Amino acid sequence: MIIDFYQNKNVFITGSTGFLGKVVLFKFLYALPNLNKIYILIRNKSGSSVIERFKKDIIDSPCFDKLREIHQNNFD
């Protein structure tokens, strides 16, 4: 039922660099393969750019190891 609801939908997530935000983002990416797009809001913080925070807090996070394993070179 949830998979059908989110099919071809766009989702906007705030707080995606925090603990719960990473879990929510992971769950969307892992469990809902038919999402159209996921938009995340990341702001500059303490001298780090948005790109640096995205790479450090999301791409390199161990939370996404399962997705990294599944998608291998296509994860980035």
Distance bins in CASP14 RR format, pairs under 12 A and 6 or more apart:
PFRMAT RR
TARGET T0000
AUTHOR 0000-0000-0000
RMODE 2
METHOD distances of the structure
MODEL  1
1 7 0 0 0 0 0 1 0 0 0 0 0
2 9 0 0 0 0 0 1 0 0 0 0 0
2 27 0 0 0 0 0 1 0 0 0 0 0
2 28 0 0 0 0 0 1 0 0 0 0 0
2 31 0 0 0 0 1 0 0 0 0 0 0
2 32 1 0 0 1 0 0 0 0 0 0 0
2 34 0 0 0 0 0 1 0 0 0 0 0
2 35 0 0 0 0 0 1 0 0 0 0 0
3 9 0 0 0 0 0 1 0 0 0 0 0
3 27 0 0 0 0 0 1 0 0 0 0 0
3 28 0 0 0 0 0 1 0 0 0 0 0
3 30 0 0 0 0 0 1 0 0 0 0 0
3 31 1 0 0 1 0 0 0 0 0 0 0
3 32 1 0 0 1 0 0 0 0 0 0 0
3 33 0 0 0 0 1 0 0 0 0 0 0
3 34 1 0 0 1 0 0 0 0 0 0 0
3 35 0 0 0 0 1 0 0 0 0 0 0
4 32 0 0 0 0 0 1 0 0 0 0 0
4 34 0 0 0 0 1 0 0 0 0 0 0
5 11 0 0 0 0 0 1 0 0 0 0 0
5 32 0 0 0 0 1 0 0 0 0 0 0
5 34 0 0 0 0 0 1 0 0 0 0 0
5 35 0 0 0 0 0 1 0 0 0 0 0
6 27 0 0 0 0 0 1 0 0 0 0 0
6 28 1 0 0 1 0 0 0 0 0 0 0
6 29 0 0 0 0 0 1 0 0 0 0 0
6 31 0 0 0 0 1 0 0 0 0 0 0
6 32 1 0 1 0 0 0 0 0 0 0 0
6 33 0 0 0 0 1 0 0 0 0 0 0
6 34 1 0 0 1 0 0 0 0 0 0 0
6 35 1 0 1 0 0 0 0 0 0 0 0
6 36 0 0 0 0 1 0 0 0 0 0 0
6 37 0 0 0 0 0 1 0 0 0 0 0
6 38 0 0 0 0 0 1 0 0 0 0 0
7 32 0 0 0 0 1 0 0 0 0 0 0
7 33 0 0 0 0 1 0 0 0 0 0 0
7 34 1 0 1 0 0 0 0 0 0 0 0
7 35 1 0 0 1 0 0 0 0 0 0 0
7 36 0 0 0 0 1 0 0 0 0 0 0
8 32 0 0 0 0 0 1 0 0 0 0 0
8 33 0 0 0 0 0 1 0 0 0 0 0
8 34 1 0 0 1 0 0 0 0 0 0 0
8 35 1 0 0 1 0 0 0 0 0 0 0
8 36 1 0 1 0 0 0 0 0 0 0 0
8 37 0 0 0 0 1 0 0 0 0 0 0
9 28 0 0 0 0 0 1 0 0 0 0 0
9 32 0 0 0 0 1 0 0 0 0 0 0
9 34 0 0 0 0 1 0 0 0 0 0 0
9 35 1 0 0 1 0 0 0 0 0 0 0
9 36 1 0 1 0 0 0 0 0 0 0 0
9 37 0 0 0 0 1 0 0 0 0 0 0
9 38 0 0 0 0 1 0 0 0 0 0 0
9 39 0 0 0 0 0 1 0 0 0 0 0
10 28 0 0 0 0 0 1 0 0 0 0 0
10 32 0 0 0 0 0 1 0 0 0 0 0
10 34 0 0 0 0 0 1 0 0 0 0 0
10 35 1 0 0 1 0 0 0 0 0 0 0
10 36 1 0 1 0 0 0 0 0 0 0 0
10 37 1 0 1 0 0 0 0 0 0 0 0
10 38 1 0 0 1 0 0 0 0 0 0 0
10 39 1 0 0 1 0 0 0 0 0 0 0
10 40 0 0 0 0 0 1 0 0 0 0 0
11 24 0 0 0 0 1 0 0 0 0 0 0
11 25 0 0 0 0 1 0 0 0 0 0 0
11 27 0 0 0 0 0 1 0 0 0 0 0
11 28 1 0 0 1 0 0 0 0 0 0 0
11 29 0 0 0 0 0 1 0 0 0 0 0
11 32 0 0 0 0 1 0 0 0 0 0 0
11 34 0 0 0 0 0 1 0 0 0 0 0
11 35 1 0 0 1 0 0 0 0 0 0 0
11 36 0 0 0 0 1 0 0 0 0 0 0
11 37 1 0 0 1 0 0 0 0 0 0 0
11 38 1 0 1 0 0 0 0 0 0 0 0
11 39 1 0 0 1 0 0 0 0 0 0 0
11 40 0 0 0 0 1 0 0 0 0 0 0
11 41 0 0 0 0 0 1 0 0 0 0 0
12 24 0 0 0 0 0 1 0 0 0 0 0
12 25 0 0 0 0 0 1 0 0 0 0 0
12 28 0 0 0 0 0 1 0 0 0 0 0
12 35 0 0 0 0 0 1 0 0 0 0 0
12 36 0 0 0 0 0 1 0 0 0 0 0
12 37 0 0 0 0 1 0 0 0 0 0 0
12 38 1 0 0 1 0 0 0 0 0 0 0
12 39 1 0 1 0 0 0 0 0 0 0 0
12 40 1 0 0 1 0 0 0 0 0 0 0
12 41 1 0 0 1 0 0 0 0 0 0 0
13 20 0 0 0 0 0 1 0 0 0 0 0
13 21 1 0 0 1 0 0 0 0 0 0 0
13 22 0 0 0 0 1 0 0 0 0 0 0
13 23 0 0 0 0 0 1 0 0 0 0 0
13 24 1 0 0 1 0 0 0 0 0 0 0
13 25 1 0 1 0 0 0 0 0 0 0 0
13 26 0 0 0 0 0 1 0 0 0 0 0
13 27 0 0 0 0 0 1 0 0 0 0 0
13 28 1 0 0 1 0 0 0 0 0 0 0
13 29 0 0 0 0 0 1 0 0 0 0 0
13 35 0 0 0 0 0 1 0 0 0 0 0
13 37 0 0 0 0 0 1 0 0 0 0 0
13 38 1 0 0 1 0 0 0 0 0 0 0
13 39 1 0 0 1 0 0 0 0 0 0 0
13 40 1 0 1 0 0 0 0 0 0 0 0
13 41 1 0 0 1 0 0 0 0 0 0 0
13 42 0 0 0 0 1 0 0 0 0 0 0
13 58 0 0 0 0 0 1 0 0 0 0 0
14 20 0 0 0 0 0 1 0 0 0 0 0
14 21 0 0 0 0 1 0 0 0 0 0 0
14 24 0 0 0 0 0 1 0 0 0 0 0
14 25 0 0 0 0 0 1 0 0 0 0 0
14 38 0 0 0 0 0 1 0 0 0 0 0
14 39 0 0 0 0 1 0 0 0 0 0 0
14 40 1 0 0 1 0 0 0 0 0 0 0
14 41 1 0 1 0 0 0 0 0 0 0 0
14 42 0 0 0 0 1 0 0 0 0 0 0
14 43 0 0 0 0 1 0 0 0 0 0 0
15 21 1 0 1 0 0 0 0 0 0 0 0
15 22 0 0 0 0 1 0 0 0 0 0 0
15 23 0 0 0 0 0 1 0 0 0 0 0
15 24 0 0 0 0 1 0 0 0 0 0 0
15 25 0 0 0 0 1 0 0 0 0 0 0
15 39 0 0 0 0 0 1 0 0 0 0 0
15 40 1 0 0 1 0 0 0 0 0 0 0
15 41 1 0 0 1 0 0 0 0 0 0 0
15 42 1 0 0 1 0 0 0 0 0 0 0
15 43 0 0 0 0 1 0 0 0 0 0 0
15 45 0 0 0 0 0 1 0 0 0 0 0
15 53 0 0 0 0 0 1 0 0 0 0 0
15 57 0 0 0 0 1 0 0 0 0 0 0
15 58 0 0 0 0 0 1 0 0 0 0 0
16 22 1 0 0 1 0 0 0 0 0 0 0
16 23 0 0 0 0 1 0 0 0 0 0 0
16 24 1 0 0 1 0 0 0 0 0 0 0
16 25 1 0 1 0 0 0 0 0 0 0 0
16 26 0 0 0 0 1 0 0 0 0 0 0
16 27 0 0 0 0 0 1 0 0 0 0 0
16 28 0 0 0 0 1 0 0 0 0 0 0
16 29 0 0 0 0 0 1 0 0 0 0 0
16 38 0 0 0 0 1 0 0 0 0 0 0
16 39 0 0 0 0 1 0 0 0 0 0 0
16 40 1 0 1 0 0 0 0 0 0 0 0
16 41 1 0 0 1 0 0 0 0 0 0 0
16 42 1 0 0 1 0 0 0 0 0 0 0
16 43 0 0 0 0 0 1 0 0 0 0 0
16 50 0 0 0 0 0 1 0 0 0 0 0
16 53 0 0 0 0 1 0 0 0 0 0 0
16 54 0 0 0 0 1 0 0 0 0 0 0
16 57 0 0 0 0 1 0 0 0 0 0 0
16 58 1 0 0 1 0 0 0 0 0 0 0
16 59 0 0 0 0 0 1 0 0 0 0 0
16 61 0 0 0 0 0 1 0 0 0 0 0
16 63 0 0 0 0 0 1 0 0 0 0 0
16 64 0 0 0 0 0 1 0 0 0 0 0
17 23 0 0 0 0 0 1 0 0 0 0 0
17 24 0 0 0 0 0 1 0 0 0 0 0
17 25 0 0 0 0 1 0 0 0 0 0 0
17 40 0 0 0 0 1 0 0 0 0 0 0
17 41 0 0 0 0 1 0 0 0 0 0 0
17 42 1 0 1 0 0 0 0 0 0 0 0
17 43 0 0 0 0 1 0 0 0 0 0 0
17 44 0 0 0 0 0 1 0 0 0 0 0
17 45 0 0 0 0 1 0 0 0 0 0 0
17 48 0 0 0 0 1 0 0 0 0 0 0
17 50 0 0 0 0 1 0 0 0 0 0 0
17 52 0 0 0 0 0 1 0 0 0 0 0
17 53 1 0 1 0 0 0 0 0 0 0 0
17 54 1 0 0 1 0 0 0 0 0 0 0
17 55 0 0 0 0 0 1 0 0 0 0 0
17 56 0 0 0 0 1 0 0 0 0 0 0
17 57 1 1 0 0 0 0 0 0 0 0 0
17 58 1 0 0 1 0 0 0 0 0 0 0
17 59 0 0 0 0 0 1 0 0 0 0 0
17 60 0 0 0 0 0 1 0 0 0 0 0
17 61 0 0 0 0 1 0 0 0 0 0 0
17 63 0 0 0 0 0 1 0 0 0 0 0
18 24 0 0 0 0 1 0 0 0 0 0 0
18 25 0 0 0 0 1 0 0 0 0 0 0
18 26 0 0 0 0 0 1 0 0 0 0 0
18 40 0 0 0 0 0 1 0 0 0 0 0
18 41 0 0 0 0 0 1 0 0 0 0 0
18 42 0 0 0 0 0 1 0 0 0 0 0
18 45 0 0 0 0 0 1 0 0 0 0 0
18 53 0 0 0 0 0 1 0 0 0 0 0
18 56 0 0 0 0 0 1 0 0 0 0 0
18 57 1 0 0 1 0 0 0 0 0 0 0
18 58 0 0 0 0 1 0 0 0 0 0 0
18 61 0 0 0 0 1 0 0 0 0 0 0
18 63 0 0 0 0 1 0 0 0 0 0 0
19 25 0 0 0 0 0 1 0 0 0 0 0
19 26 0 0 0 0 0 1 0 0 0 0 0
19 57 0 0 0 0 0 1 0 0 0 0 0
19 61 0 0 0 0 0 1 0 0 0 0 0
19 62 0 0 0 0 0 1 0 0 0 0 0
19 63 0 0 0 0 1 0 0 0 0 0 0
20 26 0 0 0 0 0 1 0 0 0 0 0
20 27 0 0 0 0 0 1 0 0 0 0 0
20 63 0 0 0 0 0 1 0 0 0 0 0
21 27 0 0 0 0 1 0 0 0 0 0 0
21 28 0 0 0 0 1 0 0 0 0 0 0
21 29 0 0 0 0 0 1 0 0 0 0 0
21 38 0 0 0 0 0 1 0 0 0 0 0
21 40 0 0 0 0 1 0 0 0 0 0 0
21 41 0 0 0 0 0 1 0 0 0 0 0
21 42 0 0 0 0 0 1 0 0 0 0 0
21 57 0 0 0 0 1 0 0 0 0 0 0
21 58 0 0 0 0 1 0 0 0 0 0 0
21 61 0 0 0 0 0 1 0 0 0 0 0
21 63 0 0 0 0 1 0 0 0 0 0 0
21 64 0 0 0 0 0 1 0 0 0 0 0
22 28 0 0 0 0 0 1 0 0 0 0 0
22 29 0 0 0 0 0 1 0 0 0 0 0
22 30 0 0 0 0 0 1 0 0 0 0 0
22 40 0 0 0 0 0 1 0 0 0 0 0
22 42 0 0 0 0 0 1 0 0 0 0 0
22 54 0 0 0 0 0 1 0 0 0 0 0
22 56 0 0 0 0 0 1 0 0 0 0 0
22 57 1 0 0 1 0 0 0 0 0 0 0
22 58 1 0 0 1 0 0 0 0 0 0 0
22 59 0 0 0 0 0 1 0 0 0 0 0
22 60 0 0 0 0 0 1 0 0 0 0 0
22 61 1 0 1 0 0 0 0 0 0 0 0
22 62 0 0 0 0 1 0 0 0 0 0 0
22 63 1 0 1 0 0 0 0 0 0 0 0
22 64 1 0 0 1 0 0 0 0 0 0 0
22 65 0 0 0 0 0 1 0 0 0 0 0
22 67 0 0 0 0 0 1 0 0 0 0 0
23 29 0 0 0 0 0 1 0 0 0 0 0
23 30 0 0 0 0 0 1 0 0 0 0 0
23 31 0 0 0 0 0 1 0 0 0 0 0
23 58 0 0 0 0 0 1 0 0 0 0 0
23 61 0 0 0 0 0 1 0 0 0 0 0
23 63 1 0 0 1 0 0 0 0 0 0 0
23 64 0 0 0 0 0 1 0 0 0 0 0
23 66 0 0 0 0 0 1 0 0 0 0 0
24 30 0 0 0 0 0 1 0 0 0 0 0
24 31 0 0 0 0 0 1 0 0 0 0 0
24 32 0 0 0 0 0 1 0 0 0 0 0
24 38 0 0 0 0 0 1 0 0 0 0 0
24 40 0 0 0 0 1 0 0 0 0 0 0
24 58 0 0 0 0 0 1 0 0 0 0 0
24 63 0 0 0 0 0 1 0 0 0 0 0
25 31 0 0 0 0 0 1 0 0 0 0 0
25 32 0 0 0 0 0 1 0 0 0 0 0
25 35 0 0 0 0 0 1 0 0 0 0 0
25 38 1 0 0 1 0 0 0 0 0 0 0
25 39 0 0 0 0 0 1 0 0 0 0 0
25 40 1 0 0 1 0 0 0 0 0 0 0
25 41 0 0 0 0 0 1 0 0 0 0 0
25 42 0 0 0 0 0 1 0 0 0 0 0
25 54 0 0 0 0 0 1 0 0 0 0 0
25 57 0 0 0 0 0 1 0 0 0 0 0
25 58 1 0 0 1 0 0 0 0 0 0 0
25 59 0 0 0 0 0 1 0 0 0 0 0
25 61 0 0 0 0 1 0 0 0 0 0 0
25 63 0 0 0 0 1 0 0 0 0 0 0
25 64 0 0 0 0 1 0 0 0 0 0 0
25 67 0 0 0 0 1 0 0 0 0 0 0
26 32 0 0 0 0 0 1 0 0 0 0 0
26 38 0 0 0 0 0 1 0 0 0 0 0
26 58 0 0 0 0 1 0 0 0 0 0 0
26 61 0 0 0 0 1 0 0 0 0 0 0
26 62 0 0 0 0 0 1 0 0 0 0 0
26 63 1 0 1 0 0 0 0 0 0 0 0
26 64 1 0 0 1 0 0 0 0 0 0 0
26 65 0 0 0 0 1 0 0 0 0 0 0
26 66 1 0 0 1 0 0 0 0 0 0 0
26 67 1 0 0 1 0 0 0 0 0 0 0
26 68 0 0 0 0 0 1 0 0 0 0 0
26 70 0 0 0 0 0 1 0 0 0 0 0
27 33 0 0 0 0 0 1 0 0 0 0 0
27 35 0 0 0 0 0 1 0 0 0 0 0
27 38 0 0 0 0 0 1 0 0 0 0 0
27 63 0 0 0 0 0 1 0 0 0 0 0
27 64 0 0 0 0 0 1 0 0 0 0 0
27 66 0 0 0 0 0 1 0 0 0 0 0
27 67 0 0 0 0 0 1 0 0 0 0 0
28 34 0 0 0 0 0 1 0 0 0 0 0
28 35 1 0 0 1 0 0 0 0 0 0 0
28 36 0 0 0 0 0 1 0 0 0 0 0
28 37 0 0 0 0 0 1 0 0 0 0 0
28 38 1 0 1 0 0 0 0 0 0 0 0
28 39 0 0 0 0 0 1 0 0 0 0 0
28 40 0 0 0 0 0 1 0 0 0 0 0
28 64 0 0 0 0 0 1 0 0 0 0 0
28 67 0 0 0 0 0 1 0 0 0 0 0
29 35 0 0 0 0 1 0 0 0 0 0 0
29 37 0 0 0 0 0 1 0 0 0 0 0
29 38 1 0 0 1 0 0 0 0 0 0 0
29 40 0 0 0 0 0 1 0 0 0 0 0
29 58 0 0 0 0 0 1 0 0 0 0 0
29 63 0 0 0 0 0 1 0 0 0 0 0
29 64 1 0 0 1 0 0 0 0 0 0 0
29 66 0 0 0 0 1 0 0 0 0 0 0
29 67 1 0 1 0 0 0 0 0 0 0 0
29 68 0 0 0 0 0 1 0 0 0 0 0
29 70 0 0 0 0 1 0 0 0 0 0 0
29 71 0 0 0 0 1 0 0 0 0 0 0
29 75 0 0 0 0 1 0 0 0 0 0 0
30 38 0 0 0 0 0 1 0 0 0 0 0
30 63 0 0 0 0 0 1 0 0 0 0 0
30 64 0 0 0 0 1 0 0 0 0 0 0
30 65 0 0 0 0 0 1 0 0 0 0 0
30 66 1 0 0 1 0 0 0 0 0 0 0
30 67 1 0 0 1 0 0 0 0 0 0 0
30 68 0 0 0 0 0 1 0 0 0 0 0
30 69 0 0 0 0 0 1 0 0 0 0 0
30 70 0 0 0 0 1 0 0 0 0 0 0
30 71 0 0 0 0 0 1 0 0 0 0 0
31 66 0 0 0 0 0 1 0 0 0 0 0
31 67 0 0 0 0 0 1 0 0 0 0 0
32 38 0 0 0 0 1 0 0 0 0 0 0
33 67 0 0 0 0 0 1 0 0 0 0 0
33 70 0 0 0 0 0 1 0 0 0 0 0
33 71 0 0 0 0 0 1 0 0 0 0 0
38 58 0 0 0 0 0 1 0 0 0 0 0
40 50 0 0 0 0 0 1 0 0 0 0 0
40 53 0 0 0 0 0 1 0 0 0 0 0
40 54 0 0 0 0 1 0 0 0 0 0 0
40 57 0 0 0 0 0 1 0 0 0 0 0
40 58 1 0 0 1 0 0 0 0 0 0 0
40 59 0 0 0 0 0 1 0 0 0 0 0
41 50 0 0 0 0 1 0 0 0 0 0 0
41 53 0 0 0 0 0 1 0 0 0 0 0
41 54 0 0 0 0 0 1 0 0 0 0 0
42 48 0 0 0 0 1 0 0 0 0 0 0
42 49 0 0 0 0 1 0 0 0 0 0 0
42 50 1 0 1 0 0 0 0 0 0 0 0
42 51 0 0 0 0 1 0 0 0 0 0 0
42 52 0 0 0 0 1 0 0 0 0 0 0
42 53 1 0 1 0 0 0 0 0 0 0 0
42 54 1 0 1 0 0 0 0 0 0 0 0
42 55 0 0 0 0 0 1 0 0 0 0 0
42 56 0 0 0 0 0 1 0 0 0 0 0
42 57 1 0 0 1 0 0 0 0 0 0 0
42 58 0 0 0 0 1 0 0 0 0 0 0
42 59 0 0 0 0 0 1 0 0 0 0 0
43 49 0 0 0 0 0 1 0 0 0 0 0
43 50 1 0 0 1 0 0 0 0 0 0 0
43 53 0 0 0 0 1 0 0 0 0 0 0
43 54 0 0 0 0 0 1 0 0 0 0 0
43 57 0 0 0 0 0 1 0 0 0 0 0
44 50 1 0 0 1 0 0 0 0 0 0 0
44 51 0 0 0 0 1 0 0 0 0 0 0
44 52 0 0 0 0 1 0 0 0 0 0 0
44 53 1 0 0 1 0 0 0 0 0 0 0
44 54 0 0 0 0 0 1 0 0 0 0 0
45 52 0 0 0 0 1 0 0 0 0 0 0
45 53 1 0 0 1 0 0 0 0 0 0 0
45 54 0 0 0 0 0 1 0 0 0 0 0
45 56 0 0 0 0 0 1 0 0 0 0 0
45 57 0 0 0 0 1 0 0 0 0 0 0
46 52 0 0 0 0 0 1 0 0 0 0 0
46 53 0 0 0 0 1 0 0 0 0 0 0
46 56 0 0 0 0 0 1 0 0 0 0 0
47 53 0 0 0 0 1 0 0 0 0 0 0
48 54 0 0 0 0 1 0 0 0 0 0 0
48 55 0 0 0 0 1 0 0 0 0 0 0
48 56 1 0 0 1 0 0 0 0 0 0 0
48 57 0 0 0 0 1 0 0 0 0 0 0
49 55 0 0 0 0 1 0 0 0 0 0 0
49 56 0 0 0 0 0 1 0 0 0 0 0
50 56 0 0 0 0 0 1 0 0 0 0 0
50 57 0 0 0 0 0 1 0 0 0 0 0
50 58 0 0 0 0 0 1 0 0 0 0 0
51 57 0 0 0 0 0 1 0 0 0 0 0
51 58 0 0 0 0 0 1 0 0 0 0 0
51 59 0 0 0 0 0 1 0 0 0 0 0
52 58 0 0 0 0 0 1 0 0 0 0 0
52 59 0 0 0 0 0 1 0 0 0 0 0
52 60 0 0 0 0 0 1 0 0 0 0 0
53 59 0 0 0 0 0 1 0 0 0 0 0
53 60 0 0 0 0 0 1 0 0 0 0 0
53 61 0 0 0 0 0 1 0 0 0 0 0
54 60 0 0 0 0 1 0 0 0 0 0 0
54 61 0 0 0 0 0 1 0 0 0 0 0
54 64 0 0 0 0 0 1 0 0 0 0 0
54 76 0 0 0 0 0 1 0 0 0 0 0
55 61 0 0 0 0 1 0 0 0 0 0 0
55 64 0 0 0 0 0 1 0 0 0 0 0
55 76 0 0 0 0 1 0 0 0 0 0 0
57 63 0 0 0 0 1 0 0 0 0 0 0
57 64 0 0 0 0 0 1 0 0 0 0 0
58 64 1 0 0 1 0 0 0 0 0 0 0
58 67 0 0 0 0 0 1 0 0 0 0 0
58 68 0 0 0 0 0 1 0 0 0 0 0
58 75 0 0 0 0 0 1 0 0 0 0 0
58 76 0 0 0 0 0 1 0 0 0 0 0
59 65 0 0 0 0 0 1 0 0 0 0 0
59 67 0 0 0 0 0 1 0 0 0 0 0
59 68 0 0 0 0 1 0 0 0 0 0 0
59 71 0 0 0 0 0 1 0 0 0 0 0
59 75 1 0 0 1 0 0 0 0 0 0 0
59 76 1 0 0 1 0 0 0 0 0 0 0
60 68 0 0 0 0 1 0 0 0 0 0 0
60 75 0 0 0 0 0 1 0 0 0 0 0
60 76 0 0 0 0 0 1 0 0 0 0 0
61 67 0 0 0 0 0 1 0 0 0 0 0
61 68 0 0 0 0 1 0 0 0 0 0 0
61 75 0 0 0 0 0 1 0 0 0 0 0
62 68 0 0 0 0 1 0 0 0 0 0 0
62 69 0 0 0 0 0 1 0 0 0 0 0
64 70 0 0 0 0 1 0 0 0 0 0 0
64 71 0 0 0 0 1 0 0 0 0 0 0
64 75 1 0 0 1 0 0 0 0 0 0 0
64 76 0 0 0 0 0 1 0 0 0 0 0
65 71 0 0 0 0 0 1 0 0 0 0 0
65 72 0 0 0 0 0 1 0 0 0 0 0
65 75 0 0 0 0 1 0 0 0 0 0 0
66 72 0 0 0 0 0 1 0 0 0 0 0
66 75 0 0 0 0 0 1 0 0 0 0 0
67 74 0 0 0 0 1 0 0 0 0 0 0
67 75 1 0 0 1 0 0 0 0 0 0 0
67 76 0 0 0 0 0 1 0 0 0 0 0
68 74 0 0 0 0 1 0 0 0 0 0 0
68 75 1 0 1 0 0 0 0 0 0 0 0
68 76 0 0 0 0 1 0 0 0 0 0 0
69 75 0 0 0 0 1 0 0 0 0 0 0
END
